[in-house]
Amino acid sequence: MANFLVLNGPNLNLLGTREPSHYGTESLDQIEASLRQLAKQDGAHLAFEQSNAEHLIVDRIHAAATDGTNFIIINPAAFTHTSVAIRDALLAVAIPFIEVHLSNVYKREAFRHKSYFSDVALGVISGLGSVGYEAAFMAGLRYLKSGDKS
Ligand code: DQA
């Protein structure tokens, strides 16, 4: 069974009203609902969570090591550019993950061009809005179904 953990970092609880020119008008609940629909179609299990606190994200990643999670989709939000702790947690549990950003961080301020995750992620999706989560889910599903885990 494909067990996905979708983790969302700080301020993503404000999606829908937060800087719509960067992040669109969909709320996080709407993004979750679309993903749940996809997961249902594909018989995958989905845990979908958001936190504004770095240590809670670290703790949730640790829990993923023993709760059957076999794929992580993470939008670390601002922690993308700052968090060695979340990077280390992902490396510690060694669960494959895709990094997602709603906005194209490379079109934005230089400080957003640095990610603590991209070099250890299976892949990175940036700039496709909420479709990025769906693309990450499809890619994760294919990854888990294929024998190729390289
Ligand atoms: C973001 C991009 C980050 O730079 C920013 O801090 C966010 C959201 C995105 O989804 O585009 O909060 O991860």
Backbone and ligand atoms as CSV (ligand in chain L), in Angstrom:
chain,resi,resn,atom,element,x,y,z
A,1,MET,N,N,0.848,-1.210,0.000
A,1,MET,CA,C,0.000,0.000,0.000
A,1,MET,C,C,0.879,1.254,0.000
A,2,ALA,N,N,0.489,2.218,-0.817
A,2,ALA,CA,C,1.223,3.491,-0.838
A,2,ALA,C,C,0.712,4.369,0.302
A,3,ASN,N,N,1.613,4.713,1.175
A,3,ASN,CA,C,1.270,5.561,2.329
A,3,ASN,C,C,2.004,6.889,2.208
A,4,PHE,N,N,1.266,7.912,1.862
A,4,PHE,CA,C,1.871,9.233,1.649
A,4,PHE,C,C,1.703,10.116,2.883
A,5,LEU,N,N,2.754,10.842,3.182
A,5,LEU,CA,C,2.662,11.921,4.171
A,5,LEU,C,C,2.909,13.230,3.422
A,6,VAL,N,N,1.937,14.132,3.481
A,6,VAL,CA,C,2.093,15.440,2.845
A,6,VAL,C,C,2.272,16.467,3.967
A,7,LEU,N,N,3.427,17.100,3.980
A,7,LEU,CA,C,3.767,18.036,5.058
A,7,LEU,C,C,3.871,19.457,4.520
A,8,ASN,N,N,3.250,20.360,5.218
A,8,ASN,CA,C,3.240,21.771,4.808
A,8,ASN,C,C,3.777,22.646,5.928
A,9,GLY,N,N,4.681,23.524,5.574
A,9,GLY,CA,C,5.349,24.368,6.555
A,9,GLY,C,C,4.613,25.666,6.864
A,10,PRO,N,N,5.319,26.597,7.472
A,10,PRO,CA,C,4.718,27.794,8.036
A,10,PRO,C,C,4.011,28.693,7.012
A,11,ASN,N,N,2.917,29.242,7.479
A,11,ASN,CA,C,2.091,30.211,6.736
A,11,ASN,C,C,1.245,29.581,5.631
A,12,LEU,N,N,1.430,28.304,5.389
A,12,LEU,CA,C,0.631,27.679,4.328
A,12,LEU,C,C,-0.817,27.461,4.781
A,13,ASN,N,N,-1.061,27.575,6.082
A,13,ASN,CA,C,-2.448,27.560,6.572
A,13,ASN,C,C,-3.218,28.787,6.078
A,14,LEU,N,N,-2.491,29.799,5.607
A,14,LEU,CA,C,-3.153,31.032,5.138
A,14,LEU,C,C,-3.410,31.038,3.631
A,15,LEU,N,N,-3.103,29.923,2.973
A,15,LEU,CA,C,-3.321,29.881,1.512
A,15,LEU,C,C,-4.773,30.214,1.185
A,16,GLY,N,N,-4.926,30.914,0.086
A,16,GLY,CA,C,-6.274,31.351,-0.291
A,16,GLY,C,C,-6.347,32.866,-0.164
A,17,THR,N,N,-5.781,33.366,0.944
A,17,THR,CA,C,-5.761,34.822,1.149
A,17,THR,C,C,-4.338,35.361,1.161
A,18,ARG,N,N,-3.364,34.476,1.351
A,18,ARG,CA,C,-1.970,34.926,1.479
A,18,ARG,C,C,-1.360,35.197,0.097
A,19,GLU,N,N,-0.922,36.409,-0.137
A,19,GLU,CA,C,-0.208,36.771,-1.369
A,19,GLU,C,C,-0.667,35.947,-2.587
A,20,PRO,N,N,-1.931,36.114,-2.982
A,20,PRO,CA,C,-2.452,35.278,-4.070
A,20,PRO,C,C,-1.661,35.385,-5.374
A,21,SER,N,N,-0.958,36.497,-5.566
A,21,SER,CA,C,-0.185,36.611,-6.814
A,21,SER,C,C,0.961,35.592,-6.828
A,22,HIS,N,N,1.415,35.187,-5.660
A,22,HIS,CA,C,2.448,34.145,-5.600
A,22,HIS,C,C,1.852,32.749,-5.417
A,23,TYR,N,N,0.795,32.685,-4.573
A,23,TYR,CA,C,0.365,31.360,-4.112
A,23,TYR,C,C,-1.019,30.939,-4.580
A,24,GLY,N,N,-1.670,31.789,-5.393
A,24,GLY,CA,C,-2.977,31.420,-5.912
A,24,GLY,C,C,-4.084,31.666,-4.896
A,25,THR,N,N,-5.287,31.230,-5.248
A,25,THR,CA,C,-6.452,31.523,-4.403
A,25,THR,C,C,-7.027,30.272,-3.754
A,26,GLU,N,N,-6.424,29.138,-4.031
A,26,GLU,CA,C,-6.914,27.905,-3.407
A,26,GLU,C,C,-6.452,27.826,-1.955
A,27,SER,N,N,-7.322,27.351,-1.092
A,27,SER,CA,C,-6.943,27.162,0.317
A,27,SER,C,C,-6.220,25.822,0.461
A,28,LEU,N,N,-5.569,25.657,1.599
A,28,LEU,CA,C,-4.884,24.379,1.856
A,28,LEU,C,C,-5.907,23.245,1.948
A,29,ASP,N,N,-7.084,23.547,2.488
A,29,ASP,CA,C,-8.144,22.525,2.558
A,29,ASP,C,C,-8.551,22.077,1.158
A,30,GLN,N,N,-8.609,23.022,0.226
A,30,GLN,CA,C,-8.980,22.646,-1.155
A,30,GLN,C,C,-7.891,21.795,-1.800
A,31,ILE,N,N,-6.639,22.152,-1.527
A,31,ILE,CA,C,-5.531,21.349,-2.071
A,31,ILE,C,C,-5.604,19.936,-1.492
A,32,GLU,N,N,-5.864,19.867,-0.191
A,32,GLU,CA,C,-5.979,18.555,0.457
A,32,GLU,C,C,-7.121,17.745,-0.163
A,33,ALA,N,N,-8.266,18.393,-0.385
A,33,ALA,CA,C,-9.428,17.675,-0.932
A,33,ALA,C,C,-9.111,17.096,-2.315
A,34,SER,N,N,-8.435,17.881,-3.164
A,34,SER,CA,C,-8.086,17.374,-4.503
A,34,SER,C,C,-7.142,16.183,-4.399
A,35,LEU,N,N,-6.182,16.294,-3.503
A,35,LEU,CA,C,-5.216,15.185,-3.350
A,35,LEU,C,C,-5.904,13.942,-2.815
A,36,ARG,N,N,-6.842,14.146,-1.880
A,36,ARG,CA,C,-7.565,12.998,-1.301
A,36,ARG,C,C,-8.356,12.265,-2.376
A,37,GLN,N,N,-8.902,13.046,-3.303
A,37,GLN,CA,C,-9.646,12.441,-4.402
A,37,GLN,C,C,-8.729,11.549,-5.249
A,38,LEU,N,N,-7.565,12.112,-5.560
A,38,LEU,CA,C,-6.578,11.339,-6.341
A,38,LEU,C,C,-6.170,10.073,-5.589
A,39,ALA,N,N,-5.902,10.236,-4.296
A,39,ALA,CA,C,-5.447,9.107,-3.481
A,39,ALA,C,C,-6.517,8.019,-3.446
A,40,LYS,N,N,-7.770,8.445,-3.335
A,40,LYS,CA,C,-8.876,7.483,-3.283
A,40,LYS,C,C,-8.937,6.669,-4.576
A,41,GLN,N,N,-8.854,7.404,-5.697
A,41,GLN,CA,C,-8.865,6.739,-7.015
A,41,GLN,C,C,-7.780,5.681,-7.118
A,42,ASP,N,N,-6.633,5.997,-6.523
A,42,ASP,CA,C,-5.471,5.121,-6.678
A,42,ASP,C,C,-5.282,4.176,-5.497
A,43,GLY,N,N,-6.198,4.189,-4.560
A,43,GLY,CA,C,-6.101,3.289,-3.415
A,43,GLY,C,C,-4.905,3.582,-2.520
A,44,ALA,N,N,-4.499,4.833,-2.473
A,44,ALA,CA,C,-3.355,5.207,-1.624
A,44,ALA,C,C,-3.872,5.828,-0.325
A,45,HIS,N,N,-3.076,5.700,0.719
A,45,HIS,CA,C,-3.415,6.348,1.989
A,45,HIS,C,C,-2.673,7.675,2.075
A,46,LEU,N,N,-3.366,8.684,2.592
A,46,LEU,CA,C,-2.788,10.030,2.635
A,46,LEU,C,C,-2.928,10.634,4.025
A,47,ALA,N,N,-1.816,11.076,4.599
A,47,ALA,CA,C,-1.864,11.925,5.796
A,47,ALA,C,C,-1.459,13.312,5.318
A,48,PHE,N,N,-2.223,14.315,5.685
A,48,PHE,CA,C,-1.984,15.670,5.165
A,48,PHE,C,C,-1.914,16.612,6.355
A,49,GLU,N,N,-0.775,17.263,6.547
A,49,GLU,CA,C,-0.595,18.062,7.765
A,49,GLU,C,C,0.117,19.390,7.487
A,50,GLN,N,N,-0.124,20.319,8.382
A,50,GLN,CA,C,0.535,21.634,8.277
A,50,GLN,C,C,0.974,22.053,9.672
A,51,SER,N,N,2.156,22.656,9.756
A,51,SER,CA,C,2.586,23.217,11.035
A,51,SER,C,C,3.416,24.468,10.798
A,52,ASN,N,N,3.272,25.386,11.746
A,52,ASN,CA,C,4.105,26.589,11.710
A,52,ASN,C,C,5.372,26.419,12.539
A,53,ALA,N,N,5.511,25.248,13.180
A,53,ALA,CA,C,6.616,25.037,14.122
A,53,ALA,C,C,7.621,24.017,13.583
A,54,GLU,N,N,8.845,24.427,13.517
A,54,GLU,CA,C,9.901,23.560,12.963
A,54,GLU,C,C,10.001,22.240,13.721
A,55,HIS,N,N,9.967,22.311,15.080
A,55,HIS,CA,C,10.155,21.065,15.843
A,55,HIS,C,C,9.007,20.089,15.636
A,56,LEU,N,N,7.806,20.602,15.375
A,56,LEU,CA,C,6.679,19.684,15.137
A,56,LEU,C,C,6.832,18.983,13.792
A,57,ILE,N,N,7.402,19.677,12.831
A,57,ILE,CA,C,7.645,19.047,11.523
A,57,ILE,C,C,8.728,17.973,11.670
A,58,VAL,N,N,9.763,18.285,12.443
A,58,VAL,CA,C,10.817,17.296,12.707
A,58,VAL,C,C,10.204,16.069,13.398
A,59,ASP,N,N,9.387,16.308,14.430
A,59,ASP,CA,C,8.759,15.190,15.162
A,59,ASP,C,C,7.875,14.350,14.233
A,60,ARG,N,N,7.143,15.019,13.345
A,60,ARG,CA,C,6.235,14.277,12.447
A,60,ARG,C,C,7.033,13.412,11.469
A,61,ILE,N,N,8.175,13.931,11.039
A,61,ILE,CA,C,9.025,13.132,10.137
A,61,ILE,C,C,9.572,11.923,10.903
A,62,HIS,N,N,9.963,12.120,12.161
A,62,HIS,CA,C,10.435,10.975,12.959
A,62,HIS,C,C,9.337,9.920,13.078
A,63,ALA,N,N,8.110,10.362,13.310
A,63,ALA,CA,C,6.991,9.420,13.460
A,63,ALA,C,C,6.773,8.639,12.167
A,64,ALA,N,N,7.065,9.283,11.047
A,64,ALA,CA,C,6.859,8.630,9.745
A,64,ALA,C,C,7.736,7.385,9.594
A,65,ALA,N,N,8.829,7.342,10.344
A,65,ALA,CA,C,9.739,6.188,10.234
A,65,ALA,C,C,9.079,4.912,10.714
A,66,THR,N,N,8.075,5.028,11.576
A,66,THR,CA,C,7.474,3.816,12.157
A,66,THR,C,C,5.972,3.699,11.911
A,67,ASP,N,N,5.392,4.636,11.182
A,67,ASP,CA,C,3.930,4.541,10.985
A,67,ASP,C,C,3.541,4.036,9.594
A,68,GLY,N,N,4.512,3.514,8.875
A,68,GLY,CA,C,4.200,2.921,7.571
A,68,GLY,C,C,4.302,3.889,6.402
A,69,THR,N,N,4.660,5.124,6.662
A,69,THR,CA,C,4.826,6.094,5.567
A,69,THR,C,C,5.929,5.620,4.624
A,70,ASN,N,N,5.612,5.556,3.332
A,70,ASN,CA,C,6.692,5.184,2.404
A,70,ASN,C,C,6.989,6.265,1.365
A,71,PHE,N,N,6.316,7.419,1.486
A,71,PHE,CA,C,6.664,8.523,0.592
A,71,PHE,C,C,6.236,9.832,1.251
A,72,ILE,N,N,7.079,10.844,1.129
A,72,ILE,CA,C,6.762,12.159,1.708
A,72,ILE,C,C,6.748,13.212,0.606
A,73,ILE,N,N,5.716,14.025,0.638
A,73,ILE,CA,C,5.664,15.231,-0.202
A,73,ILE,C,C,5.753,16.394,0.780
A,74,ILE,N,N,6.723,17.247,0.597
A,74,ILE,CA,C,6.901,18.326,1.573
A,74,ILE,C,C,7.033,19.678,0.889
A,75,ASN,N,N,6.225,20.614,1.362
A,75,ASN,CA,C,6.447,22.019,1.046
A,75,ASN,C,C,6.938,22.642,2.351
A,76,PRO,N,N,8.248,22.770,2.502
A,76,PRO,CA,C,8.768,23.283,3.771
A,76,PRO,C,C,8.544,24.783,3.941
A,77,ALA,N,N,7.998,25.431,2.910
A,77,ALA,CA,C,7.732,26.880,2.942
A,77,ALA,C,C,9.009,27.628,3.326
A,78,ALA,N,N,8.929,28.575,4.259
A,78,ALA,CA,C,10.126,29.372,4.579
A,78,ALA,C,C,11.266,28.518,5.140
A,79,PHE,N,N,10.919,27.368,5.759
A,79,PHE,CA,C,11.979,26.497,6.285
A,79,PHE,C,C,12.854,25.902,5.180
A,80,THR,N,N,12.351,25.954,3.940
A,80,THR,CA,C,13.153,25.515,2.791
A,80,THR,C,C,14.536,26.158,2.817
A,81,HIS,N,N,14.512,27.439,3.179
A,81,HIS,CA,C,15.712,28.263,3.026
A,81,HIS,C,C,16.533,28.368,4.304
A,82,THR,N,N,16.077,27.675,5.349
A,82,THR,CA,C,16.739,27.845,6.656
A,82,THR,C,C,16.999,26.557,7.423
A,83,SER,N,N,16.254,25.482,7.133
A,83,SER,CA,C,16.200,24.401,8.135
A,83,SER,C,C,17.111,23.203,7.880
A,84,VAL,N,N,18.243,23.227,8.554
A,84,VAL,CA,C,19.110,22.045,8.578
A,84,VAL,C,C,18.414,20.942,9.384
A,85,ALA,N,N,17.634,21.321,10.392
A,85,ALA,CA,C,16.979,20.330,11.255
A,85,ALA,C,C,15.978,19.473,10.468
A,86,ILE,N,N,15.199,20.098,9.610
A,86,ILE,CA,C,14.216,19.316,8.837
A,86,ILE,C,C,14.941,18.480,7.777
A,87,ARG,N,N,15.955,19.058,7.169
A,87,ARG,CA,C,16.768,18.280,6.217
A,87,ARG,C,C,17.321,17.029,6.905
A,88,ASP,N,N,17.910,17.216,8.093
A,88,ASP,CA,C,18.519,16.086,8.798
A,88,ASP,C,C,17.484,15.038,9.185
A,89,ALA,N,N,16.284,15.488,9.543
A,89,ALA,CA,C,15.217,14.537,9.894
A,89,ALA,C,C,14.860,13.680,8.682
A,90,LEU,N,N,14.752,14.307,7.521
A,90,LEU,CA,C,14.418,13.547,6.303
A,90,LEU,C,C,15.531,12.559,5.967
A,91,LEU,N,N,16.757,12.986,6.148
A,91,LEU,CA,C,17.876,12.070,5.890
A,91,LEU,C,C,17.887,10.936,6.913
A,92,ALA,N,N,17.535,11.249,8.149
A,92,ALA,CA,C,17.563,10.236,9.213
A,92,ALA,C,C,16.553,9.125,8.950
A,93,VAL,N,N,15.350,9.491,8.492
A,93,VAL,CA,C,14.328,8.446,8.288
A,93,VAL,C,C,14.485,7.773,6.926
A,94,ALA,N,N,15.219,8.414,6.021
A,94,ALA,CA,C,15.510,7.848,4.696
A,94,ALA,C,C,14.247,7.437,3.940
A,95,ILE,N,N,13.212,8.239,4.036
A,95,ILE,CA,C,11.989,8.013,3.241
A,95,ILE,C,C,12.090,8.936,2.021
A,96,PRO,N,N,11.884,8.381,0.821
A,96,PRO,CA,C,12.003,9.243,-0.365
A,96,PRO,C,C,10.993,10.388,-0.326
A,97,PHE,N,N,11.430,11.545,-0.801
A,97,PHE,CA,C,10.511,12.687,-0.746
A,97,PHE,C,C,10.668,13.586,-1.963
A,98,ILE,N,N,9.584,14.288,-2.249
A,98,ILE,CA,C,9.584,15.318,-3.291
A,98,ILE,C,C,9.317,16.662,-2.609
A,99,GLU,N,N,10.098,17.656,-3.001
A,99,GLU,CA,C,9.954,19.032,-2.487
A,99,GLU,C,C,9.041,19.798,-3.444
A,100,VAL,N,N,8.022,20.411,-2.882
A,100,VAL,CA,C,7.056,21.155,-3.708
A,100,VAL,C,C,7.001,22.611,-3.264
A,101,HIS,N,N,6.949,23.499,-4.237
A,101,HIS,CA,C,6.659,24.914,-3.972
A,101,HIS,C,C,5.574,25.374,-4.924
A,102,LEU,N,N,4.631,26.103,-4.398
A,102,LEU,CA,C,3.559,26.640,-5.245
A,102,LEU,C,C,4.124,27.651,-6.228
A,103,SER,N,N,4.948,28.544,-5.713
A,103,SER,CA,C,5.523,29.591,-6.564
A,103,SER,C,C,6.835,29.095,-7.177
A,104,ASN,N,N,7.252,29.769,-8.221
A,104,ASN,CA,C,8.567,29.470,-8.803
A,104,ASN,C,C,9.599,30.272,-8.013
A,105,VAL,N,N,10.245,29.586,-7.073
A,105,VAL,CA,C,11.156,30.304,-6.167
A,105,VAL,C,C,12.324,30.934,-6.924
A,106,TYR,N,N,12.619,30.419,-8.100
A,106,TYR,CA,C,13.758,30.951,-8.870
A,106,TYR,C,C,13.438,32.257,-9.590
A,107,LYS,N,N,12.161,32.595,-9.630
A,107,LYS,CA,C,11.754,33.888,-10.199
A,107,LYS,C,C,11.688,34.958,-9.119
A,108,ARG,N,N,11.981,34.556,-7.875
A,108,ARG,CA,C,11.756,35.457,-6.737
A,108,ARG,C,C,13.081,35.898,-6.110
A,109,GLU,N,N,13.028,36.379,-4.881
A,109,GLU,CA,C,14.222,36.930,-4.230
A,109,GLU,C,C,15.344,35.889,-4.175
A,110,ALA,N,N,16.566,36.379,-4.189
A,110,ALA,CA,C,17.734,35.482,-4.204
A,110,ALA,C,C,17.751,34.546,-2.998
A,111,PHE,N,N,17.264,35.016,-1.827
A,111,PHE,CA,C,17.318,34.135,-0.650
A,111,PHE,C,C,16.432,32.912,-0.800
A,112,ARG,N,N,15.486,32.967,-1.741
A,112,ARG,CA,C,14.623,31.800,-1.972
A,112,ARG,C,C,15.261,30.805,-2.946
A,113,HIS,N,N,16.385,31.153,-3.515
A,113,HIS,CA,C,17.029,30.248,-4.483
A,113,HIS,C,C,17.802,29.141,-3.776
A,114,LYS,N,N,18.068,29.347,-2.489
A,114,LYS,CA,C,18.800,28.341,-1.718
A,114,LYS,C,C,17.797,27.411,-1.023
A,115,SER,N,N,17.929,26.116,-1.280
A,115,SER,CA,C,17.085,25.135,-0.587
A,115,SER,C,C,17.971,24.151,0.148
A,116,TYR,N,N,17.594,23.829,1.392
A,116,TYR,CA,C,18.309,22.805,2.160
A,116,TYR,C,C,17.825,21.399,1.815
A,117,PHE,N,N,16.926,21.290,0.826
A,117,PHE,CA,C,16.284,20.007,0.532
A,117,PHE,C,C,16.564,19.479,-0.874
A,118,SER,N,N,16.745,20.397,-1.818
A,118,SER,CA,C,16.736,19.985,-3.226
A,118,SER,C,C,17.783,18.934,-3.569
A,119,ASP,N,N,18.970,19.021,-2.948
A,119,ASP,CA,C,20.036,18.080,-3.337
A,119,ASP,C,C,19.831,16.688,-2.751
A,120,VAL,N,N,18.881,16.545,-1.818
A,120,VAL,CA,C,18.622,15.215,-1.261
A,120,VAL,C,C,17.200,14.740,-1.571
A,121,ALA,N,N,16.447,15.552,-2.308
A,121,ALA,CA,C,15.088,15.176,-2.697
A,121,ALA,C,C,15.137,14.254,-3.912
A,122,LEU,N,N,14.079,13.445,-4.052
A,122,LEU,CA,C,13.941,12.659,-5.282
A,122,LEU,C,C,13.714,13.614,-6.448
A,123,GLY,N,N,12.947,14.646,-6.199
A,123,GLY,CA,C,12.687,15.656,-7.224
A,123,GLY,C,C,12.147,16.917,-6.587
A,124,VAL,N,N,12.083,17.959,-7.397
A,124,VAL,CA,C,11.615,19.265,-6.920
A,124,VAL,C,C,10.612,19.808,-7.933
A,125,ILE,N,N,9.487,20.313,-7.438
A,125,ILE,CA,C,8.489,20.939,-8.310
A,125,ILE,C,C,8.249,22.346,-7.769
A,126,SER,N,N,8.441,23.328,-8.621
A,126,SER,CA,C,8.337,24.706,-8.165
A,126,SER,C,C,7.652,25.540,-9.238
A,127,GLY,N,N,6.562,26.218,-8.868
A,127,GLY,CA,C,5.958,27.166,-9.800
A,127,GLY,C,C,4.708,26.682,-10.499
A,128,LEU,N,N,4.232,25.490,-10.161
A,128,LEU,CA,C,3.032,24.970,-10.827
A,128,LEU,C,C,1.777,25.149,-9.989
A,129,GLY,N,N,1.877,25.926,-8.915
A,129,GLY,CA,C,0.712,26.099,-8.040
A,129,GLY,C,C,0.326,24.772,-7.414
A,130,SER,N,N,-0.975,24.623,-7.152
A,130,SER,CA,C,-1.437,23.416,-6.443
A,130,SER,C,C,-1.259,22.151,-7.289
A,131,VAL,N,N,-1.151,22.319,-8.596
A,131,VAL,CA,C,-0.904,21.163,-9.478
A,131,VAL,C,C,0.405,20.461,-9.090
A,132,GLY,N,N,1.311,21.229,-8.502
A,132,GLY,CA,C,2.588,20.652,-8.076
A,132,GLY,C,C,2.407,19.519,-7.079
A,133,TYR,N,N,1.430,19.673,-6.179
A,133,TYR,CA,C,1.156,18.597,-5.203
A,133,TYR,C,C,0.642,17.353,-5.929
A,134,GLU,N,N,-0.218,17.578,-6.913
A,134,GLU,CA,C,-0.793,16.442,-7.639
A,134,GLU,C,C,0.272,15.746,-8.470
A,135,ALA,N,N,1.128,16.548,-9.098
A,135,ALA,CA,C,2.230,15.973,-9.884
A,135,ALA,C,C,3.173,15.173,-8.980
A,136,ALA,N,N,3.422,15.705,-7.788
A,136,ALA,CA,C,4.301,15.001,-6.849
A,136,ALA,C,C,3.663,13.686,-6.413
A,137,PHE,N,N,2.357,13.721,-6.198
A,137,PHE,CA,C,1.654,12.499,-5.802
A,137,PHE,C,C,1.757,11.445,-6.908
A,138,MET,N,N,1.499,11.859,-8.155
A,138,MET,CA,C,1.556,10.916,-9.281
A,138,MET,C,C,2.966,10.341,-9.431
A,139,ALA,N,N,3.953,11.212,-9.279
A,139,ALA,CA,C,5.348,10.756,-9.403
A,139,ALA,C,C,5.703,9.799,-8.261
A,140,GLY,N,N,5.212,10.105,-7.069
A,140,GLY,CA,C,5.478,9.240,-5.917
A,140,GLY,C,C,4.846,7.879,-6.093
A,141,LEU,N,N,3.640,7.888,-6.588
A,141,LEU,CA,C,2.925,6.632,-6.820
A,141,LEU,C,C,3.677,5.764,-7.822
A,142,ARG,N,N,4.102,6.404,-8.890
A,142,ARG,CA,C,4.838,5.668,-9.920
A,142,ARG,C,C,6.155,5.135,-9.357
A,143,TYR,N,N,6.796,5.954,-8.563
A,143,TYR,CA,C,8.065,5.551,-7.938
A,143,TYR,C,C,7.840,4.312,-7.058
A,144,LEU,N,N,6.775,4.338,-6.267
A,144,LEU,CA,C,6.537,3.227,-5.344
A,144,LEU,C,C,6.136,1.968,-6.092
A,145,LYS,N,N,5.427,2.140,-7.207
A,145,LYS,CA,C,4.973,0.964,-7.974
A,145,LYS,C,C,6.094,0.358,-8.790
A,146,SER,N,N,7.055,1.170,-9.183
A,146,SER,CA,C,8.141,0.652,-10.023
A,146,SER,C,C,9.140,-0.075,-9.131
A,147,GLY,N,N,9.838,-1.011,-9.729
A,147,GLY,CA,C,10.854,-1.718,-8.955
A,147,GLY,C,C,12.094,-0.863,-8.774
A,148,ASP,N,N,12.188,0.180,-9.563
A,148,ASP,CA,C,13.421,0.984,-9.597
A,148,ASP,C,C,13.410,1.998,-8.471
A,149,LYS,N,N,14.178,1.747,-7.439
A,149,LYS,CA,C,14.239,2.681,-6.313
A,149,LYS,C,C,15.587,3.408,-6.307
A,150,SER,N,N,16.231,3.465,-7.464
A,150,SER,CA,C,17.554,4.094,-7.499
A,150,SER,C,C,17.407,5.606,-7.478
L,1,DQA,C1,C,6.889,28.429,-0.841
L,1,DQA,C2,C,8.070,29.334,-1.249
L,1,DQA,C3,C,8.845,29.796,-0.031
L,1,DQA,O1,O,9.929,30.622,-0.418
L,1,DQA,C4,C,7.944,30.589,0.901
L,1,DQA,O2,O,8.635,30.950,2.072
L,1,DQA,C5,C,6.681,29.889,1.218
L,1,DQA,C6,C,6.011,29.104,0.192
L,1,DQA,C7,C,6.000,28.082,-2.036
L,1,DQA,O3,O,5.186,27.170,-1.891
L,1,DQA,O4,O,6.091,28.704,-3.097
L,1,DQA,O5,O,6.134,30.056,2.302
L,1,DQA,O6,O,7.413,27.227,-0.325
